Amino acid sequence: MPQRRSHFPNASSSSTPLKRASESTTPSRQSKRIKSSPITSSKTTPKKSPYFEHPDSTDPESESEIEKEASGYEDEDESASLMSSPPESEVEEEEDGDASEDDAPKKRKRGRPAKSNGNVIVASAGKKGQELWRPGAKIDAAPGEAVFIKLPKARDAGKVPYTDNTIHPNTMLFLKDLRANNDREWLKMHDADYRQSKKDFDCFVECLTEKVMEKDETIPELPPKDLTFRIYRDIRFSPDPTPYKTHFSAAWSRTGRKGPYAGYYVQVQPNGSFVGAGVWHPEAPPLALMRDDVDLKSHKVKAVLTAPELRKEFFGGIPSDEKKAVKAFVGMNTENMLKTKPKGYEKDNPNIDLLKLRNYTIGKKLKDEEVLGPGGLSRIVELIGILKPFVLYLNGVVMPDEEPSSEDEDEEGGEEGEEEAGEEAGEEEEGEGEEDE
């Protein structure tokens, strides 16, 4: 029988292995890993995405990136704020191709490659409308150059420090810049200024709430988040497409900025600050109550409108005349005013001008000098104190307090009578005890 070939490594070398005819003509295979071979491996490193290129953690840009992640904007586009050069792998491959064949290929370490020492360009903001951080912006960068766009930092406080009871001038400057650049990309890049200004206004509102509570005891203590309005505009049914308001505002009522009660309103805006009070766009039931009260008890609202301080501060110092006071009040509420008359009332009604109103508000614009500085808080509080009788009148009509019923009064009276009788009986017993002694 023919001798079988052993397949074990310790088999004897005396036995000659049989070869196939096809294997006799093919050259022997060489190992894939021959260190002395000058041929480079065909395997290339996978290309790395340019969006994973970040500056060092010690750079100020990395801190701004962390703040951007904590931002409240839902439509952030990272490609608008970061532009980078071609992947490093492409540049490295070009450089490897120029190397001589005699040099042995260097071994690459696994993991993230070391940061290249290429040129770094810090791009400037550019002209308005052509800033590099806007989507679609182009830049001429040579291969190997990384382009980083610095996020603007918040304005320096300067000589005026930030305090809780004042509006800082930087807040007005931010609102002025927002008016000139009212778009989402600009606000993303200036998020630091927005947050600093919003915090400044919230601190001012917190201090103002304490003063308003002193003037009007019906106002509860609420945090700024329940008093301030958002900066975002509702553009669903508006012809104005700008996404943001160019002012900060807050309102105080018995239920905060929302609810059916009349309240006070404060707005901070460059050349447009405002202080007012009243009921804005009430629903049908409270509006009907207002018209009934004006029709049957018009002397109440006229007495409020002819108050001396109200006429001086809000009606331009008109004389004490009911007709002139009513005319000035109607002039402040012409928006959505009826053209003819409300249903159920006659055209010749003596109070027809007041009955045609849909808003019952009083307000006054303030100059920037009246809002900024240490005197701004006291000036706003002074005007709110003048508007207090008007707010109390409106709440007494629209949302009157429930009066105690006769049964409740009888129960309270009975309890008080029992307590008084018990006290008298106790006094008599004490007197008898003293006589016995």
Secondary structure as the mmCIF struct_conf table of DSSP 4:
data_model
#
loop_
_struct_conf.conf_type_id
_struct_conf.id
_struct_conf.beg_label_comp_id
_struct_conf.beg_label_asym_id
_struct_conf.beg_label_seq_id
_struct_conf.end_label_comp_id
_struct_conf.end_label_asym_id
_struct_conf.end_label_seq_id
HELX_LH_PP_P HELX_LH_PP_P1 PRO A 2 SER A 6
BEND BEND1 PHE A 8 PHE A 8
TURN_TY1_P TURN_TY1_P1 PRO A 9 ASN A 10
BEND BEND2 ALA A 11 ALA A 11
TURN_TY1_P TURN_TY1_P2 SER A 13 SER A 14
BEND BEND3 SER A 15 SER A 15
HELX_LH_PP_P HELX_LH_PP_P2 THR A 16 LEU A 18
TURN_TY1_P TURN_TY1_P3 ALA A 21 GLU A 23
BEND BEND4 SER A 24 THR A 26
HELX_LH_PP_P HELX_LH_PP_P3 PRO A 27 ARG A 29
BEND BEND5 LYS A 32 LYS A 32
TURN_TY1_P TURN_TY1_P4 LYS A 35 SER A 36
HELX_LH_PP_P HELX_LH_PP_P4 ILE A 39 SER A 41
BEND BEND6 SER A 42 SER A 42
HELX_LH_PP_P HELX_LH_PP_P5 THR A 45 SER A 49
HELX_RH_3T_P HELX_RH_3T_P1 PRO A 50 PHE A 52
TURN_TY1_P TURN_TY1_P5 SER A 57 THR A 58
BEND BEND7 ASP A 59 ASP A 59
HELX_RH_AL_P HELX_RH_AL_P1 PRO A 60 GLU A 69
TURN_TY1_P TURN_TY1_P6 ALA A 70 ALA A 70
BEND BEND8 GLU A 74 ASP A 75
HELX_RH_AL_P HELX_RH_AL_P2 GLU A 78 SER A 81
BEND BEND9 PRO A 86 PRO A 86
HELX_RH_AL_P HELX_RH_AL_P3 GLU A 88 ASP A 98
BEND BEND10 ALA A 99 ALA A 99
TURN_TY1_P TURN_TY1_P7 GLU A 101 ASP A 102
BEND BEND11 ASP A 103 ASP A 103
HELX_LH_PP_P HELX_LH_PP_P6 ALA A 104 LYS A 109
BEND BEND12 ARG A 110 ARG A 112
HELX_LH_PP_P HELX_LH_PP_P7 PRO A 113 SER A 116
STRN STRN1 VAL A 120 ALA A 123
BEND BEND13 LYS A 127 LYS A 127
TURN_TY1_P TURN_TY1_P8 LYS A 128 GLY A 129
TURN_TY1_P TURN_TY1_P9 LEU A 132 TRP A 133
BEND BEND14 ARG A 134 ARG A 134
TURN_TY1_P TURN_TY1_P10 PRO A 135 GLY A 136
TURN_TY1_P TURN_TY1_P11 PRO A 143 GLY A 144
STRN STRN2 ALA A 146 ILE A 149
HELX_LH_PP_P HELX_LH_PP_P8 LYS A 150 ASP A 156
TURN_TY1_P TURN_TY1_P12 GLY A 158 LYS A 159
BEND BEND15 VAL A 160 VAL A 160
TURN_TY1_P TURN_TY1_P13 ASP A 164 ASN A 165
BEND BEND16 THR A 166 THR A 166
HELX_RH_AL_P HELX_RH_AL_P4 PRO A 169 ALA A 180
BEND BEND17 ASN A 181 ASN A 181
BEND BEND18 ASP A 183 ASP A 183
HELX_RH_AL_P HELX_RH_AL_P5 ARG A 184 MET A 189
TURN_TY1_P TURN_TY1_P14 HIS A 190 HIS A 190
HELX_RH_AL_P HELX_RH_AL_P6 ASP A 191 LYS A 215
TURN_TY1_P TURN_TY1_P15 GLU A 217 THR A 218
BEND BEND19 ILE A 219 ILE A 219
HELX_RH_3T_P HELX_RH_3T_P2 PRO A 224 ASP A 226
TURN_TY1_P TURN_TY1_P16 LEU A 227 LEU A 227
STRN STRN3 THR A 228 THR A 228
HELX_LH_PP_P HELX_LH_PP_P9 PHE A 229 ARG A 230
BEND BEND20 ILE A 231 ILE A 231
STRN STRN4 TYR A 232 TYR A 232
TURN_TY1_P TURN_TY1_P17 ARG A 236 PHE A 237
BEND BEND21 PRO A 239 PRO A 239
STRN STRN5 TYR A 244 TYR A 244
BEND BEND22 THR A 246 HIS A 247
STRN STRN6 PHE A 248 TRP A 252
BEND BEND23 SER A 253 SER A 253
TURN_TY1_P TURN_TY1_P18 ARG A 254 ARG A 257
BEND BEND24 LYS A 258 TYR A 261
STRN STRN7 GLY A 263 VAL A 268
TURN_TY1_P TURN_TY1_P19 PRO A 270 GLY A 272
STRN STRN8 SER A 273 VAL A 279
BEND BEND25 HIS A 281 HIS A 281
HELX_RH_AL_P HELX_RH_AL_P7 ALA A 284 LEU A 296
HELX_RH_AL_P HELX_RH_AL_P8 SER A 298 LEU A 305
TURN_TY1_P TURN_TY1_P20 THR A 306 THR A 306
HELX_RH_AL_P HELX_RH_AL_P9 PRO A 308 GLU A 313
TURN_TY1_P TURN_TY1_P21 PHE A 314 PHE A 314
BEND BEND26 PHE A 315 PHE A 315
BEND BEND27 GLY A 317 GLY A 317
BEND BEND28 SER A 320 SER A 320
HELX_RH_AL_P HELX_RH_AL_P10 GLU A 322 GLY A 331
TURN_TY1_P TURN_TY1_P22 MET A 332 ASN A 333
TURN_TY1_P TURN_TY1_P23 GLU A 335 ASN A 336
BEND BEND29 LYS A 339 THR A 340
TURN_TY1_P TURN_TY1_P24 LYS A 343 GLY A 344
BEND BEND30 TYR A 345 TYR A 345
TURN_TY1_P TURN_TY1_P25 LYS A 347 ASP A 348
TURN_TY1_P TURN_TY1_P26 PRO A 350 ASN A 351
HELX_RH_AL_P HELX_RH_AL_P11 ILE A 352 LEU A 355
TURN_TY1_P TURN_TY1_P27 LYS A 356 LYS A 356
BEND BEND31 ARG A 358 ARG A 358
STRN STRN9 TYR A 360 LEU A 366
HELX_RH_AL_P HELX_RH_AL_P12 ASP A 368 VAL A 371
BEND BEND32 LEU A 372 GLY A 373
TURN_TY1_P TURN_TY1_P28 PRO A 374 GLY A 375
HELX_RH_AL_P HELX_RH_AL_P13 GLY A 376 VAL A 398
BEND BEND33 MET A 399 MET A 399
HELX_LH_PP_P HELX_LH_PP_P10 PRO A 400 SER A 405
HELX_RH_AL_P HELX_RH_AL_P14 SER A 406 ASP A 436
#
